Amino acid sequence: MDFDFSGQVAMVTGAAHGIGRSICCELGKRGARVYTGDVLESDLQETVQACRAAGATCDGYRLDVTDEQSANAFVDRIRQAEGRLDILVNVAGGVLGQTHTPVDSLTDADWNAVLAVNLTGTFHCSRAATPLMKEQRSGRIVNISSGAGRGTSLTGIQAYTSAKAGQIGLTRQLARELGPWNVTVNAIAPGFVRSNPTTEKQWEAYGEEGQRALVEGIALRRLGRPEDIAYGVLFFASEFAAWCSGQVISIDGGHSMF
């Protein structure tokens, strides 16, 4: 089985590094015209170059998903250039450098910052993309949540767990709402993937014993790779998943089994 996205237009957020970059390249290599955005503009251009080197059509522009005007302008750019939007992948997120803080010491600012990029950002981009998809009466939205959204955060970050759980709830609600327009909305809950500077720091912080324990808790006894997550996106974005909506797939090597 392979995937063909020829003639389709994809928007991928949070693609400056690892998982987002891999999703752009995998969609692009299979024919999609990819528009990608991130606040990390220099790293984003590395993604664009990597995709083009792989034979993909990819353009990157600054996108701050926490800003509704930025999200709206990004989708407007796609509308003007292409007249359509077939695939939206909401990858932007993360812990913003936060580490575990006891809940009774957690500030509103830290809480709100993580919710803004992980949950509100997904809302902003999905809301901006919906009119185009409704006009087409077709579309695929794929949200990159986290195993934390189905369980707990490995590093004890309350806002991240809450935001990713909320993202799963938003996925289900939008699937119900947008189904009549033939728009599917699904989510992926990745396990631990060493894909960016933040996850590298997290991995190092576990120490040798913690690293071994994490890997031994995974049925396949290995960490994930960015492409492992990208392949799940290919499925949800394809016609093979045409009757699949409101679902969450854990791609984590068998770390969590539901």
C-alpha positions as CSV (number, residue, x, y, z in Angstrom):
1,M,0.0,0.0,0.0
2,D,1.3,3.4,-0.9
3,F,-0.2,6.9,-0.8
4,D,-0.8,9.4,-3.5
5,F,-1.6,13.0,-2.7
6,S,-1.0,14.4,-6.2
7,G,-3.0,17.6,-6.7
8,Q,-3.7,18.1,-3.0
9,V,-2.6,21.0,-0.8
10,A,-1.4,20.4,2.8
11,M,-0.8,22.8,5.6
12,V,1.6,21.6,8.4
13,T,2.2,23.7,11.6
14,G,5.1,23.4,13.9
15,A,7.5,21.9,11.3
16,A,10.8,23.5,12.2
17,H,12.0,20.2,13.6
18,G,11.6,16.4,13.7
19,I,8.0,15.2,13.6
20,G,6.7,18.2,11.7
21,R,9.6,18.2,9.3
22,S,9.1,14.5,8.6
23,I,5.4,15.0,8.0
24,C,6.1,17.7,5.5
25,C,8.6,15.6,3.6
26,E,6.5,12.4,3.6
27,L,3.4,14.3,2.3
28,G,5.5,16.2,-0.2
29,K,7.3,13.1,-1.6
30,R,3.9,11.7,-2.4
31,G,2.7,14.6,-4.4
32,A,1.1,17.1,-2.0
33,R,2.0,20.8,-2.3
34,V,3.0,21.6,1.3
35,Y,2.8,24.9,3.1
36,T,4.4,24.8,6.5
37,G,4.7,27.3,9.3
38,D,6.5,27.9,12.6
39,V,7.8,30.7,14.8
40,L,11.3,29.3,14.4
41,E,11.9,30.8,10.9
42,S,15.5,29.8,10.3
43,D,14.9,26.2,11.4
44,L,11.7,26.2,9.3
45,Q,13.7,27.0,6.2
46,E,15.9,24.0,6.9
47,T,12.7,22.0,6.7
48,V,11.8,23.5,3.4
49,Q,15.2,22.7,2.0
50,A,15.1,19.2,3.3
51,C,11.7,18.6,1.6
52,R,12.8,20.1,-1.7
53,A,16.0,18.0,-1.6
54,A,13.7,15.0,-1.3
55,G,11.8,16.1,-4.4
56,A,8.8,17.7,-2.6
57,T,7.1,21.0,-3.3
58,C,7.2,22.9,0.0
59,D,7.1,26.5,1.1
60,G,7.5,27.8,4.6
61,Y,6.4,31.0,6.3
62,R,6.3,32.3,9.8
63,L,3.3,31.2,11.7
64,D,2.4,31.8,15.3
65,V,-0.5,29.5,16.1
66,T,-1.3,31.3,19.3
67,D,-2.2,34.4,17.3
68,E,-5.6,34.0,15.5
69,Q,-4.6,36.7,12.9
70,S,-1.4,34.8,12.1
71,A,-3.4,31.6,11.5
72,N,-6.0,33.4,9.4
73,A,-3.4,35.1,7.3
74,F,-1.6,31.8,6.7
75,V,-4.7,30.1,5.4
76,D,-5.6,33.1,3.3
77,R,-2.2,32.8,1.7
78,I,-3.0,29.3,0.7
79,R,-6.4,30.2,-0.5
80,Q,-5.0,32.9,-2.8
81,A,-2.2,30.7,-4.1
82,E,-4.1,27.4,-4.5
83,G,-7.8,28.0,-4.0
84,R,-8.1,24.9,-1.9
85,L,-6.8,23.2,1.3
86,D,-7.1,19.4,1.5
87,I,-5.0,18.5,4.5
88,L,-4.3,20.3,7.8
89,V,-1.8,18.7,10.2
90,N,-1.6,20.5,13.6
91,V,1.8,19.7,15.0
92,A,2.7,22.9,16.8
93,G,3.0,22.4,20.5
94,G,5.4,21.5,23.2
95,V,6.3,22.3,26.8
96,L,8.0,25.6,26.1
97,G,11.0,24.7,28.2
98,Q,8.9,24.0,31.3
99,T,9.8,21.2,33.7
100,H,7.8,19.8,36.6
101,T,6.5,22.4,39.0
102,P,4.2,21.4,41.9
103,V,0.7,22.4,41.1
104,D,0.5,24.7,44.2
105,S,3.5,26.7,42.8
106,L,2.5,26.8,39.1
107,T,1.8,30.3,37.7
108,D,-1.1,31.3,35.5
109,A,1.4,32.5,32.9
110,D,3.1,29.2,32.6
111,W,-0.2,27.3,32.5
112,N,-1.7,29.6,29.9
113,A,1.4,29.6,27.6
114,V,1.4,25.8,27.2
115,L,-2.4,25.7,26.6
116,A,-2.1,28.5,24.1
117,V,0.4,26.7,21.8
118,N,-1.0,23.2,22.2
119,L,-4.7,23.6,22.4
120,T,-5.7,27.1,21.3
121,G,-3.3,26.9,18.4
122,T,-5.0,23.8,17.1
123,F,-8.3,25.6,17.5
124,H,-7.1,28.7,15.6
125,C,-5.7,26.7,12.6
126,S,-8.7,24.4,12.4
127,R,-11.1,27.3,12.5
128,A,-9.2,29.1,9.8
129,A,-9.1,26.0,7.6
130,T,-12.7,25.0,8.0
131,P,-14.4,27.4,5.5
132,L,-12.2,26.2,2.6
133,M,-12.8,22.6,3.5
134,K,-16.6,23.2,3.7
135,E,-16.6,24.9,0.4
136,Q,-14.8,21.8,-1.1
137,R,-17.0,19.4,0.9
138,S,-13.9,17.5,1.7
139,G,-10.8,17.7,3.9
140,R,-8.6,15.9,6.4
141,I,-7.5,17.4,9.7
142,V,-4.9,15.5,11.7
143,N,-4.0,16.6,15.2
144,I,-0.7,15.6,16.8
145,S,-1.6,15.1,20.4
146,S,0.6,13.0,22.9
147,G,0.5,10.0,25.0
148,A,0.3,12.5,27.8
149,G,-3.2,13.4,26.6
150,R,-4.3,9.8,27.1
151,G,-2.5,9.3,30.4
152,T,-0.1,11.5,32.2
153,S,3.0,13.5,31.4
154,L,6.3,11.7,31.8
155,T,7.8,14.9,33.2
156,G,4.8,15.9,35.3
157,I,3.7,19.0,33.3
158,Q,0.1,19.6,34.3
159,A,-0.7,22.1,31.5
160,Y,0.8,19.9,28.8
161,T,-1.3,16.9,29.9
162,S,-4.4,19.0,30.1
163,A,-3.8,20.7,26.7
164,K,-3.2,17.4,24.9
165,A,-6.3,15.8,26.5
166,G,-8.2,18.9,25.4
167,Q,-6.8,18.5,21.9
168,I,-8.3,14.9,21.8
169,G,-11.6,16.2,22.9
170,L,-11.5,18.9,20.3
171,T,-10.7,16.3,17.7
172,R,-13.8,14.3,18.5
173,Q,-16.1,17.3,18.7
174,L,-14.9,18.7,15.3
175,A,-15.2,15.2,13.8
176,R,-18.9,15.2,14.8
177,E,-19.4,18.8,13.6
178,L,-17.6,18.6,10.2
179,G,-18.6,15.1,9.2
180,P,-21.6,16.4,7.1
181,W,-19.1,18.2,4.9
182,N,-17.0,15.1,4.4
183,V,-14.2,16.5,6.6
184,T,-12.6,13.9,8.8
185,V,-10.8,14.9,12.0
186,N,-8.4,12.4,13.8
187,A,-5.5,12.5,16.2
188,I,-2.2,10.7,16.8
189,A,-0.8,10.3,20.3
190,P,2.9,9.8,19.8
191,G,5.1,8.1,22.4
192,F,8.6,9.4,23.2
193,V,10.4,10.5,20.0
194,R,13.8,12.2,20.2
195,S,12.9,14.8,17.6
196,N,13.9,18.3,18.7
197,P,16.1,20.1,21.3
198,T,13.5,19.8,24.0
199,T,13.1,16.1,23.7
200,E,16.9,15.7,23.6
201,K,17.2,17.6,26.9
202,Q,14.4,15.5,28.3
203,W,16.1,12.3,27.2
204,E,19.4,13.4,28.8
205,A,17.6,14.3,32.0
206,Y,16.4,10.8,32.5
207,G,20.0,9.5,33.0
208,E,21.1,6.0,32.0
209,E,18.8,4.2,34.4
210,G,15.8,6.3,33.4
211,Q,16.5,5.8,29.7
212,R,16.7,2.1,30.1
213,A,13.5,2.0,32.1
214,L,11.6,4.0,29.5
215,V,12.8,1.8,26.6
216,E,12.0,-1.4,28.6
217,G,8.4,-0.1,29.1
218,I,7.9,-0.1,25.3
219,A,6.8,-3.4,23.9
220,L,9.0,-3.0,20.8
221,R,11.9,-2.0,22.9
222,R,12.9,1.1,21.0
223,L,12.1,4.8,20.9
224,G,10.0,6.3,18.1
225,R,11.4,8.0,15.0
226,P,9.8,11.1,13.4
227,E,8.8,9.0,10.4
228,D,6.8,6.6,12.6
229,I,4.5,9.4,13.4
230,A,4.5,10.8,9.8
231,Y,3.3,7.4,8.5
232,G,0.3,7.6,10.7
233,V,-0.5,11.0,9.3
234,L,-0.3,9.6,5.8
235,F,-3.0,7.1,6.7
236,F,-5.4,9.6,8.2
237,A,-4.9,12.0,5.4
238,S,-5.5,9.4,2.7
239,E,-8.6,7.8,1.1
240,F,-7.7,4.6,3.0
241,A,-9.1,6.5,6.1
242,A,-12.1,7.9,4.3
243,W,-14.5,6.4,6.8
244,C,-12.4,7.0,9.9
245,S,-13.1,10.1,12.0
246,G,-13.0,11.1,15.6
247,Q,-10.3,8.5,16.3
248,V,-7.0,8.6,18.2
249,I,-4.2,6.2,17.4
250,S,-1.3,5.8,19.9
251,I,1.9,5.4,17.9
252,D,4.2,4.5,20.7
253,G,5.7,1.1,20.1
254,G,3.2,-0.5,22.4
255,H,4.0,1.6,25.5
256,S,0.3,2.3,26.1
257,M,-2.4,-0.3,25.1
258,F,-6.0,0.8,25.0
